[in-house]
Amino acid sequence: MRRAAAAALLLLALGGCATFPEQGPREWHEQLEGAGELGGPPVVPENTAPPEPPQQSGPERQSGPQQTPSGCQDPDPQVIATCLNPVGAIAVLPDAASALVGERQTGRVLRVRQGSEPQLVTTVPVDGTGGGGLTGLVLSPSYIEDQLVYAYITTPQDNRVVRLAAGEPPKPVLAGIPRGPVNNGGALAVDEDGSLLVATGNAGQTPPPPDSLAGKLLRIDLQGHPAKGNPDPLSPTMSSGLQSPGGICVDPQRGAAWVTDRRVGEDALHLIKPGVLPAPAWRWPDRPGVGGCTAQDGAVAVAQVRPESLFVIRSDAKNLFVGAPETLLQETYGRLSAATLAPDGLVWLGTVNKAGGRPVSSDDRVIRIQPLAAGGDNRQ
């Protein structure tokens, strides 16, 4: 991989990006940890992901030609934050230079920025068993004004969407999503109409009842009510049939929305359509453990736990995939899970190397890479 060229292009891209100052009545400040509290197919192992190799000791994995990390100091210019717990979700802030990062099993939400120590914003009580925890994080469509953040979490009783505001405990927006022994993780996104898209796991039900919120693609307003334009105006359900979703991504240029799913026998990428979960637009029979995704101008990038890479496919104007896929960052940063697109078009990724991978001293990390649609060379 031409790492030097990638780093140079990244620096050029960042140097030319506009920033958007945050405004509004609330500001996110560092808080003490623990602050805040909460008002078909057979069942397969947790997350329906491929069997994970045991954590290995020994020499640290090299991150390309640059120096090996030393403690929490990582010389890689694409690394934004280090020494985190496995990352469950990322939401990039409007300035495009900092982000809120959710740790899946601890429920901590940290503000990260390159060159600064991560700042604890809040800790949301979560239950990380059965693939659950804090697995979704997205900014309010009017974040600059209201400073609100939405999270998908697992509690001992259920899975739910909660709203986070500075200085306040998390407030349930949509509660009662079934939880079970497996497939409790979910994902969040905001569509082009400003509604929340919510992907829910099936909680081990095969399949869940039609009126259940498990295993669904939901579309709700910011108060948790069914969004206008849903197939059934009285229901939050857009479509059914998800098993263990890893991420939702909306293409800002085209408006198309995609959801990844770890299924029995295969991993899949679906184009989101009202009323029905269509056949997968892309299938992975080898089940690499698909996670979060990003979409921009027809390029869809999917984070993979195995083979520790970012999988990129490109589509035409009809959202049909064309050309050969690309595998980027292979065995460069380890197991990738969270993925999101920043306002400046850069891609942010989170690792989960402490969860069964081969962590280096600076893991787990948040990484920022150059735009995929611009044809940058991030390949290994």
N, C-alpha and C positions, 0 to 999 in steps of 0.2 A: 504494500500500500504506500502511496506517496504521502506519508504523514506530514512531512515538512510543508508540502504544497497545501494540504488540507488545513493545517494550522494557519498558514499565511492567508488563505482565502477566508477563514473564519474571522481573523483579526480585521481584514478589510471590511467584511460584512458588518461586524459589530461597530466599526468606526463610522460607518455611514448610516447607522440606524437612528431614526428619530425616537425620542423618549416622550412619555406621557406622564406628567406629574399626577400623583394621586391626590384627590381632593375629597371633600365630604366631611360629615360630622364626626366620623369615627376614624381612629388610627389604630393599626395593629402594633401593639407594644409587647415586648418580652414579658412573659408571665412565669410564675413559679410552676414547676412541673406538678401535675395533679390538679391544677385549677380547672374548674368547670365540671358539670355532671349532667347526666341526661334525665330531664324530666320523664309402554314401550320397552326401552332398553333396560338392562340390569343396572343396579347400583354399582358404581365403580369406585376405586380408591379416591381419597380426598383430592378435590380439584379436577378430577378426570384428566389429570396431566400425566405424562409419561413417568415411569418410575424414576426417582431422583437418586443419583449416586450419593454415597455417604460423603460427608465433609472430609476432605483430605488435608493432611499436614505435609510439610516439606517445602521445597523452594517456591517462592512466590511467582505467579504468572507474570511475565513481562508484558507491559502495555505498549508494544511497539518498540521503536528504536531508542526512545528517550530513556532517561534513568528510571530505575525502579523506585517506587514510592518509599519514603522513609517515615515510618510512623504515620501520622495523619497528613504529612506534607506530600503532595502529589505534584510532580513537575509538569504533568501533562496540561497544556493550556486549554484543553477542552473540558477539563474537570472543574466543576463549579463548587461542589461540596464533598466532604470526605467524612469518614468515620461515623456514618449513620447506621441505624438498624435497617433491615431490608425495606426498600421503598415500595409503598403500596399505591401512591398516586402523586401527581405533580400538577400544580396550577400556576402558570407563569403570570406574574403581575403586569399591569399595563406599561410599566417602564421597560419591559422586555429584558431587563438586566437582573431581576431578582424573581424569586418564585416561592410559593408555599409548597412544602413537601410533607406528605403524610406517611408515617411509618405504619406498616400494616398491623403488626402485632402489639406495638406499644400504644398506638393511638396518638402519638405526639405529632403536632403540626409545627414545623419549623420554617422560619424565613431564611432563605439562603441567597447568597450573592458572592460572586467570585472575589477572593481576597479578604473576605470577612468570615468570622466565626458564625456558624448557624445560630439563630436566635429562636428560642422556644416561644411560640405564640400561645399555644394552649395544649392541653392533653385531653383527648376525648376518651372516656372509658369505653373499651371495646372488648369483645371476646374473639380472640384470634383463632379459635379451633374450627375445624371443618372448612378451611380455606377462607374463613371470614376475617374480620378485623376492620381496618380502615382501607378500603379498596377503591374508593372514588372520591375525587376532589375537583370542584369546578367553581370559577368565579361567577358571581351574579352578572347577568347581562348589563346591569347598570352599576358595576362595581365602583367606578370612579366616584359616583355620587353616594352609594349606600354602603360600600365597604363590606358587603356580605359575601360569604363563602358557603357552598353546599358540599356536604360529604355523604358518602354511602358507607354505612358502618354495620357491624354485627354486634348485638347485645346478647346477654344470656337468654332473652325472651324472643327476639326477632331480628330481622334485618330491617333497616330503615334509612330514609333520607333525613338528614338534620341540617339545620341552618346555623352557621357560626357567625357571631358578631363579637367584636372586641369588647372585653369586659363583661360578657354575658355567658351564661351556661348554654350549651347546645340546645336548640329547640327543634322538636320533631316536626317535620314537614309531611312525611308519608311514613307511617309506622305500620306494623302488622304484616310485613312481608315475611312469609314463613322462613324459618331457619331449620336446619337439620344436621345430620352427622357429616354431610359433605356438601360441596357446591353452594357455600354461603356467600361467596364473593360476588360483587356487582361492579357496575361502572356508571359514570355520569358524563353527560355532555350537554351543551346548550345548542339547540338547532337555530336555523336562520330566522325563525319567528320569535326567538327569545324564550321558548319553552324548554323545560328540562327533559332530556332523554335519559331514561333509567333502565339499565339492563340488569335483570335479576337472575340468580342461579335457581336451579330447580330444587335445591335443598334435599336432594336424594329421592325426590318423588318421581315416579316413572309411569306416565307423565303426571304433572300436577293437575288438579281439577280445572276445568275451564274458567271458573270464577276465582281461582287462586291468583295471587300476585307473584307466585314463584314461577321461574322459567319464562318470564315475559320481557318484552320490550315495552316499556311504559312511556307515556308522554304526559307531563303534568305542568301546571302553571307554578309560579313561585310560592303559592300557598298550599300546594299539594293537591289541587283539584284537577279533574280531567281537563286537558288543554283543548281550546277551541280547534275544531277540525279533525278530532279523533274519529275513527270509524264509527264508534258508538259514543255519542256526546255525553253519556252518563258514565262512561268507563275510562280509566286511565290507560287501558291496554291498547297498544298499537298492533302487536302481533305476538304469537305464542311459539314455543318450541326451543327456546334457549336451554342449555344445560349448565355450562360453567363459563359465563362470559368473561373475557379478559379486558376488553376496552371498547369504547365507542369513539369514533372520530368523524368530524364534519368537515367537508372540503369547502373552505371559505370562498373559493372562486366559482365552484359549480353548485354548491348547495347539497350535493350528495352526502349521505351519511352511511357509515359502515359499522358493523359490530363483529368482533372476533369471538369465537366460541370454542372451548375445549370439549369435544364430544366423544361419545363412545365410538371407538374405531377410527376417529380422524379428528383433526382440528379444522376449523372452517372460518371463512370470512363471508359475511352476508351483506348485501346491499339492503338497507332498510327501506321497506315499502309499507304503506299503511294497510292494515288488515290481514297481512300474510307475511310469514317469514319465508322468503323465497329459497330455492335451492342454493347451496353455497356458490358464490362467484369464484371462490378459490378453495381448494382442498389440500390438506397436508396429511396424507395417509401415515406418515412416520410420526405424527403427533409431537411436534417440537415444543409444545407448551406455549401457545401464542398468548401474548399479553396485550398491553396497550397498543394503540395505533395512532398514526397521524395521516392526514390526507390534505394535499394541496395541489391544485391544478392537475388533477388526474393521477398523481403519484400517491400510492398508498404504501406506507411503511409500517411493518408489524414487528414489534419486539418479540424475541424468542428466547425462552429459557435455554433450550437446546436447539441448535448447536451454538449457543452463546453468540447471537448475531442479530442484525436488523435485516429483515426480508422486505425488498422493495419491488412492487409491481406497478405498471403504468396502464392507464385505461384510456379509451378513446372518448369522443363526445357522448357516446351512448352508454358510458360506464362499463364497457366490455374490455377486458384486459387484453393487451396486445404486447408483442415482443417478449423477449426472455426476461425472467426475473433476475434481480441482482441480490447478492448476499453481501452486506456491508458489515464492517466492524467485527468480523468473525474472530472469536477468541481474543478480542482486544480488551474489552472491559468485563468479560464474563457474562453471567446470566442477566439478560435484560428483561424487564417486566413493565414498568410504567413508561409511558410515552405521551408527549403532548406537543402541540405546535404553539410557538410564541407569537406575539403580535408582529414581530419583525421577520417572521418566516423561518427562524431557526428552530431546530428540533431539540427538545429536552428529553433525556432518558434517565431512568433510575435502575439501579442494579439490585439483585437479591442474592448476592454471592454468599452471605452468611447463612442463608437458608439452604444448605446442602451443596453449595458450590465450592470453589477453591479461592477463598478470599485472600487478597493482598492486604498489606497493613493499613491501607487507606480506605478499604471497603467498610460499608457500602457507600456508593458514590452517586452523585448527580452529574450528568454529562450534557454538554450543549454542542451540537454539531451544525455545520452549514446547511443551507436549504437543499433538500433533495431534488426539487423540481428544477433547480438551476444547473443541474448536471455536474455537481461537484464530485470529486473522486474521493470517497470515503472507504473504498474497498480495501480489504486485506488480501 
